[in-house]
């Protein structure tokens, strides 16, 4: 009987050491907020919460969200020269002929900053608010 508490204590200690090692190697999970907006329709913005491993990229947070939220779907496309870019969100895809695309923004206190890299390169910060906004690169095109 004395082995059982000792075994449980050993397992507990092992789990504690693993958690500490994961945290020290930068694998801590950081929460982020994600909003999906569509500038070209009257859709109500949709809000989601996800997480990204510290040092990880936005693509990981989107995949994690897609696995846990049945109402969130996205696709990406890989360009041989520019890497992975966001192709569609929740069934709405960008279209080169209509000059539409998914813009990726970071919002802080009402100020929006366009990210200069895509979902495959951007590393979100803890509690960052990421906005995926369906938009057009030609303001006169309102289709």
VOKE-509284 format. One line per field, with one value per residue: residue number from 1; residue in one letter; x, y, z of N, C-alpha, C in turn. Coordinates in steps of 0.1 Angstrom, whole numbers, padded with zeros to 4 digits, always signed. Each point is the difference from the previous one (the first is absolute). Last residue first. Layout:
BEGIN
n	c(NUM_...);
res	c(a_...);
npx	c(X_...);
npy	c(Y_...);
npz	c(Z_...);
capx	c(X_...);
capy	c(Y_...);
capz	c(Z_...);
cpx	c(X_...);
cpy	c(Y_...);
cpz	c(Z_...);
! end
This chain:
BEGIN
n	c(143_142_141_140_139_138_137_136_135_134_133_132_131_130_129_128_127_126_125_124_123_122_121_120_119_118_117_116_115_114_113_112_111_110_109_108_107_106_105_104_103_102_101_100_99_98_97_96_95_94_93_92_91_90_89_88_87_86_85_84_83_82_81_80_79_78_77_76_75_74_73_72_71_70_69_68_67_66_65_64_63_62_61_60_59_58_57_56_55_54_53_52_51_50_49_48_47_46_45_44_43_42_41_40_39_38_37_36_35_34_33_32_31_30_29_28_27_26_25_24_23_22_21_20_19_18_17_16_15_14_13_12_11_10_9_8_7_6_5_4_3_2_1);
res	c(x_x_x_x_x_x_x_x_x_x_x_x_x_x_x_x_x_x_x_x_x_x_x_x_x_x_x_x_x_x_x_x_x_x_x_x_x_x_x_x_x_x_x_x_x_x_x_x_x_x_x_x_x_x_x_x_x_x_x_x_x_x_x_x_x_x_x_x_x_x_x_x_x_x_x_x_x_x_x_x_x_x_x_x_x_x_x_x_x_x_x_x_x_x_x_x_x_x_x_x_x_x_x_x_x_x_x_x_x_x_x_x_x_x_x_x_x_x_x_x_x_x_x_x_x_x_x_x_x_x_x_x_x_x_x_x_x_x_x_x_x_x_x);
npx	c(-0190_+0021_+0045_+0028_+0041_+0040_+0022_-0033_-0021_-0009_+0026_+0018_+0029_+0020_+0023_+0029_+0021_+0047_+0027_+0014_+0023_+0005_+0007_-0033_-0039_+0016_+0024_+0002_-0045_-0032_-0029_-0036_-0026_-0028_+0017_+0025_+0003_+0018_-0007_-0006_-0032_-0020_-0025_-0016_-0010_-0020_+0021_+0026_-0018_-0011_-0034_-0035_-0017_+0020_+0045_+0046_+0044_+0053_+0053_+0057_+0045_+0029_+0015_-0026_-0051_-0047_-0049_-0046_-0049_-0042_-0044_-0036_-0038_+0005_+0040_+0041_+0035_+0014_+0029_+0046_+0023_+0013_+0039_+0041_+0015_+0025_+0048_+0040_+0022_-0025_-0047_-0053_-0058_-0055_-0055_-0039_-0043_-0025_-0033_-0039_-0018_-0012_+0035_+0044_+0036_+0009_+0026_+0016_+0036_+0028_+0038_+0035_+0040_+0041_+0035_+0051_+0047_+0050_+0034_-0008_-0041_-0002_+0019_-0025_-0033_+0015_+0008_-0037_-0016_+0022_-0010_-0038_+0004_+0019_-0028_-0028_+0019_+0004_-0039_-0009_+0026_-0009_-0026);
npy	c(+0455_+0046_+0031_+0039_+0000_-0036_-0037_-0028_-0035_-0028_-0014_-0018_+0010_-0005_+0011_-0016_-0022_-0020_-0003_-0018_-0009_-0011_-0022_-0024_+0026_+0045_+0051_+0046_+0022_+0040_+0028_+0033_+0022_+0003_-0022_-0037_-0043_-0023_-0029_-0020_-0011_-0024_+0007_+0016_+0016_-0023_-0033_-0031_-0021_-0026_-0023_-0024_-0033_-0001_+0016_-0004_+0005_+0011_-0013_-0017_+0002_+0023_-0019_-0037_-0003_-0021_+0003_-0010_+0001_-0008_+0003_-0004_-0013_-0038_-0003_-0019_-0007_+0040_+0029_-0010_+0014_+0045_+0012_-0008_+0031_+0039_-0009_-0008_+0009_-0011_-0022_+0007_+0003_+0020_+0021_+0034_+0029_+0030_+0039_+0012_+0013_+0020_+0008_+0007_+0001_-0037_-0030_-0028_-0008_-0020_-0005_-0029_-0024_-0036_-0042_-0023_-0016_+0011_-0019_-0005_-0021_-0046_-0023_-0004_-0034_-0043_-0012_-0013_-0043_-0034_-0006_-0026_-0047_-0020_-0007_-0037_-0041_-0008_-0014_-0046_-0034_-0019_-0040);
npz	c(-0551_-0008_-0015_+0001_+0027_-0003_+0019_+0035_+0041_+0051_+0047_+0051_+0048_+0054_+0051_+0046_+0040_+0002_-0045_-0052_-0049_-0057_-0044_-0028_-0012_-0025_-0004_+0012_+0026_+0018_+0037_+0031_+0047_+0040_+0039_-0019_-0040_-0050_-0049_-0055_-0047_-0047_-0050_-0056_-0048_-0039_-0025_+0027_+0046_+0053_+0035_+0039_+0031_+0044_-0009_-0037_-0019_+0022_-0002_-0002_-0029_-0035_-0043_-0017_+0018_+0023_+0029_+0035_+0032_+0040_+0040_+0045_+0027_+0031_+0038_+0017_-0034_-0022_+0024_-0001_-0038_-0002_+0024_-0021_-0032_+0013_+0023_+0041_+0042_+0043_-0008_-0004_-0001_+0002_-0009_-0026_-0028_-0043_-0028_-0034_-0050_-0046_-0043_-0018_+0033_+0040_+0044_+0048_+0044_+0048_+0045_+0036_+0038_+0011_+0020_+0004_-0007_+0006_+0030_+0047_+0012_-0001_+0035_+0039_+0001_+0009_+0045_+0026_-0005_+0024_+0046_+0010_-0001_+0038_+0038_+0000_+0013_+0046_+0024_-0003_+0023_+0043_+0007);
capx	c(-0008_-0009_-0006_-0012_-0012_-0004_+0011_+0004_+0000_-0001_-0010_+0000_-0012_+0003_-0013_-0001_-0012_-0010_+0004_-0009_+0000_-0003_+0012_+0011_-0003_-0012_+0003_+0009_+0012_+0001_+0013_+0002_+0009_-0007_-0007_+0003_-0007_+0001_+0003_+0003_+0010_-0001_+0010_-0003_+0009_-0008_-0008_+0009_-0001_+0005_+0014_+0002_-0006_-0014_-0004_-0014_-0008_-0014_-0008_-0014_-0004_-0003_+0009_+0014_+0007_+0014_+0006_+0012_+0009_+0008_+0008_+0012_-0005_-0006_-0012_-0009_-0002_-0008_-0014_-0005_-0002_-0011_-0012_-0003_-0005_-0015_-0005_-0007_+0009_+0010_+0012_+0012_+0013_+0009_+0012_+0005_+0011_+0000_+0014_+0004_+0001_-0005_-0014_-0008_-0003_-0002_-0009_-0002_-0013_-0001_-0014_-0003_-0014_-0004_-0012_-0012_-0011_-0008_+0005_+0013_-0001_-0008_+0008_+0010_-0006_-0003_+0012_+0005_-0008_+0003_+0012_-0003_-0007_+0009_+0009_-0007_-0001_+0013_+0003_-0010_+0005_+0009_-0008);
capy	c(-0012_-0003_-0013_+0003_+0006_+0011_+0009_+0001_+0013_-0002_+0009_-0004_+0002_-0001_-0001_+0008_+0009_-0004_+0002_+0009_-0006_+0009_+0007_-0009_-0009_-0008_-0014_+0000_-0008_-0011_+0000_-0012_+0002_+0006_+0012_+0004_+0011_-0001_+0012_-0004_+0008_+0000_-0008_-0002_+0007_+0010_+0007_+0010_-0003_+0011_-0001_+0012_-0002_-0003_-0001_+0002_-0001_-0003_+0012_-0003_-0008_+0008_+0011_-0005_+0005_+0002_-0004_+0008_-0007_+0009_-0008_+0007_+0011_-0005_+0007_+0001_-0013_-0008_+0005_-0004_-0014_-0002_+0004_-0010_-0011_+0002_+0009_-0006_-0001_+0011_-0003_-0003_+0002_-0012_+0000_-0013_+0000_-0012_-0006_+0004_-0010_+0005_-0004_+0000_+0014_+0000_+0011_-0002_+0005_+0001_+0002_+0011_+0002_+0014_+0004_+0004_-0006_+0009_-0001_+0006_+0015_+0005_-0001_+0010_+0013_+0001_+0003_+0014_+0009_-0001_+0007_+0015_+0005_+0000_+0011_+0012_+0001_+0003_+0014_+0008_+0003_+0012_+0012);
capz	c(-0004_+0011_-0004_-0009_+0007_-0008_-0002_-0014_-0006_-0014_-0006_-0014_-0008_-0014_-0008_-0012_+0001_+0010_+0014_+0009_+0014_+0011_+0005_+0002_+0011_+0000_-0003_-0012_+0002_-0010_-0007_-0008_-0011_-0012_+0005_+0014_+0005_+0015_+0008_+0014_+0006_+0015_+0008_+0014_+0008_+0007_-0010_-0007_-0014_-0008_-0006_-0008_-0013_+0002_+0014_+0003_-0012_+0003_+0002_+0003_+0012_+0012_+0003_+0001_-0011_+0001_-0012_-0004_-0009_-0008_-0011_-0005_-0008_-0013_-0003_+0011_+0007_-0009_+0000_+0013_+0000_-0009_+0008_+0011_-0007_+0000_-0010_-0011_-0011_+0000_+0008_-0009_+0007_-0003_+0008_+0004_+0009_+0008_+0004_+0014_+0010_+0013_+0002_-0012_-0004_-0014_-0005_-0015_-0005_-0015_-0005_-0009_-0006_+0002_-0008_+0008_-0006_-0008_-0014_-0002_+0002_-0012_-0011_+0002_-0002_-0014_-0007_+0004_-0007_-0014_-0002_+0002_-0012_-0011_+0002_-0003_-0014_-0005_+0002_-0008_-0014_+0001_+0000);
cpx	c(+0000_-0008_-0009_-0007_-0012_-0013_-0003_+0012_+0004_-0002_-0001_-0011_+0003_-0014_+0003_-0013_-0002_-0011_-0012_+0006_-0008_-0001_-0003_+0012_+0011_-0001_-0013_+0004_+0007_+0013_+0000_+0013_+0004_+0009_-0006_-0006_+0004_-0007_+0002_+0005_+0002_+0012_-0003_+0011_-0003_+0009_-0009_-0008_+0008_+0000_+0003_+0014_+0001_-0007_-0015_-0002_-0015_-0009_-0015_-0008_-0015_-0005_-0003_+0010_+0014_+0006_+0015_+0005_+0012_+0008_+0008_+0007_+0012_-0004_-0006_-0013_-0010_-0003_-0009_-0015_-0006_-0004_-0012_-0012_-0004_-0007_-0016_-0006_-0006_+0010_+0010_+0011_+0010_+0013_+0008_+0011_+0003_+0012_-0002_+0014_+0005_+0001_-0004_-0014_-0009_-0004_+0000_-0010_+0000_-0014_+0001_-0015_+0000_-0014_-0004_-0011_-0013_-0013_-0009_+0004_+0014_+0000_-0006_+0009_+0010_-0006_-0002_+0012_+0004_-0008_+0005_+0013_-0003_-0006_+0010_+0008_-0008_+0000_+0013_+0002_-0010_+0005_+0008);
cpy	c(-0009_-0012_-0004_-0013_+0002_+0006_+0011_+0010_+0000_+0014_-0003_+0007_-0006_+0002_+0000_-0002_+0009_+0011_-0004_+0000_+0010_-0007_+0008_+0005_-0010_-0009_-0008_-0014_+0000_-0007_-0012_+0001_-0013_+0004_+0007_+0013_+0002_+0013_-0003_+0012_-0004_+0008_+0001_-0009_+0000_+0008_+0011_+0008_+0011_-0004_+0013_+0000_+0012_+0000_-0002_-0001_+0002_+0001_-0005_+0013_-0002_-0008_+0007_+0011_-0003_+0005_+0003_-0005_+0009_-0009_+0010_-0009_+0008_+0012_-0004_+0007_+0000_-0014_-0008_+0005_-0006_-0015_-0002_+0003_-0011_-0012_+0000_+0010_-0007_-0002_+0012_-0003_-0004_+0002_-0013_+0002_-0015_+0000_-0011_-0007_+0005_-0011_+0005_-0005_+0001_+0015_-0001_+0011_-0001_+0005_+0003_+0001_+0012_+0002_+0014_+0004_+0003_-0006_+0009_+0000_+0006_+0015_+0006_+0001_+0011_+0014_+0002_+0003_+0015_+0010_+0001_+0008_+0015_+0005_+0002_+0012_+0012_+0001_+0004_+0015_+0009_+0004_+0013);
cpz	c(+0012_-0003_+0012_-0003_-0009_+0006_-0009_+0000_-0015_-0007_-0015_-0007_-0014_-0008_-0014_-0006_-0012_+0000_+0008_+0014_+0009_+0013_+0013_+0006_+0003_+0012_+0000_-0004_-0013_+0002_-0009_-0008_-0007_-0011_-0012_+0003_+0015_+0005_+0014_+0008_+0015_+0005_+0015_+0006_+0015_+0009_+0007_-0010_-0008_-0014_-0007_-0005_-0009_-0014_+0000_+0015_+0003_-0012_+0002_+0001_+0001_+0011_+0013_+0003_+0000_-0013_+0001_-0013_-0003_-0009_-0007_-0010_-0006_-0009_-0013_-0002_+0011_+0006_-0009_+0001_+0013_-0001_-0009_+0008_+0010_-0007_+0000_-0009_-0012_-0011_-0001_+0010_-0010_+0007_-0003_+0009_+0004_+0009_+0009_+0002_+0014_+0011_+0014_+0002_-0012_-0004_-0015_-0004_-0015_-0004_-0015_-0003_-0009_-0006_+0003_-0010_+0008_-0006_-0008_-0015_-0002_+0002_-0012_-0012_+0001_-0003_-0015_-0007_+0003_-0009_-0014_-0002_+0001_-0013_-0011_+0001_-0005_-0016_-0006_+0003_-0007_-0014_+0000);
! end
